[in-house]
Amino acid sequence: MSIIVEQNVLALSISERIQLVEDIWDSIEKVPESIQLSEEQKIELDSRLDGYHNDPGKGSPWNVVCERIKSRK
């Protein structure tokens, strides 16, 4: 793999940079076992999962949350 240089990245269009980030994320997603979580992160994730299991109807779908955020502007 070639070294990514900041000026090379900045030469890309916004849509190309977004695609680059998506490609990088996809490459990380393929090896989830390599992502190390701190004990605090594990506790937080367990707490959120427990909350979901206790009340799966609580909360809002992402599209509703996104619209709510956009409407604040």
C-alpha positions as CSV (number, residue, x, y, z in Angstrom):
1,M,0.0,0.0,0.0
2,S,1.3,3.5,-0.8
3,I,1.7,6.1,1.9
4,I,-1.2,8.6,2.0
5,V,0.2,12.1,2.0
6,E,-2.0,14.9,3.3
7,Q,-1.6,17.0,0.2
8,N,-2.6,14.0,-2.0
9,V,-5.8,13.6,0.1
10,L,-6.5,17.3,-0.1
11,A,-6.2,17.2,-3.8
12,L,-9.2,14.8,-4.0
13,S,-12.7,16.2,-4.4
14,I,-15.0,16.0,-1.3
15,S,-16.9,13.0,-2.8
16,E,-13.5,11.2,-3.4
17,R,-12.4,11.9,0.2
18,I,-15.7,10.6,1.5
19,Q,-15.3,7.5,-0.6
20,L,-11.7,7.1,0.8
21,V,-13.0,7.2,4.3
22,E,-15.7,4.7,3.5
23,D,-13.1,2.4,2.0
24,I,-10.9,2.7,5.0
25,W,-13.9,2.0,7.3
26,D,-14.9,-1.0,5.3
27,S,-11.3,-2.4,5.6
28,I,-11.5,-2.0,9.4
29,E,-14.9,-3.6,9.5
30,K,-13.5,-6.7,7.9
31,V,-11.4,-7.5,11.0
32,P,-13.5,-6.5,14.0
33,E,-11.4,-8.7,16.3
34,S,-8.5,-6.2,15.8
35,I,-10.5,-3.4,17.4
36,Q,-9.7,-3.2,21.1
37,L,-12.3,-1.7,23.5
38,S,-11.5,-0.2,26.8
39,E,-13.3,-1.6,29.9
40,E,-15.3,1.6,30.0
41,Q,-16.4,1.2,26.4
42,K,-17.4,-2.4,27.0
43,I,-19.5,-1.4,30.1
44,E,-21.2,1.4,28.1
45,L,-22.0,-0.9,25.2
46,D,-23.4,-3.5,27.6
47,S,-25.5,-0.9,29.3
48,R,-26.9,0.3,25.9
49,L,-27.6,-3.2,24.8
50,D,-29.4,-4.0,28.1
51,G,-31.4,-0.8,27.7
52,Y,-32.4,-1.9,24.2
53,H,-33.4,-5.4,25.4
54,N,-35.4,-4.0,28.3
55,D,-37.4,-1.6,26.0
56,P,-36.7,-2.2,22.3
57,G,-39.4,0.4,21.3
58,K,-37.6,3.2,23.1
59,G,-35.6,5.6,21.0
60,S,-35.9,6.8,17.5
61,P,-34.8,5.5,14.1
62,W,-31.8,7.2,12.6
63,N,-33.8,9.0,9.8
64,V,-36.0,10.6,12.5
65,V,-33.1,11.7,14.6
66,C,-31.3,13.1,11.5
67,E,-34.4,15.1,10.6
68,R,-34.7,16.4,14.2
69,I,-31.1,17.6,14.1
70,K,-31.5,19.2,10.7
71,S,-34.6,21.1,11.8
72,R,-32.7,22.8,14.7
73,K,-30.7,24.9,12.3
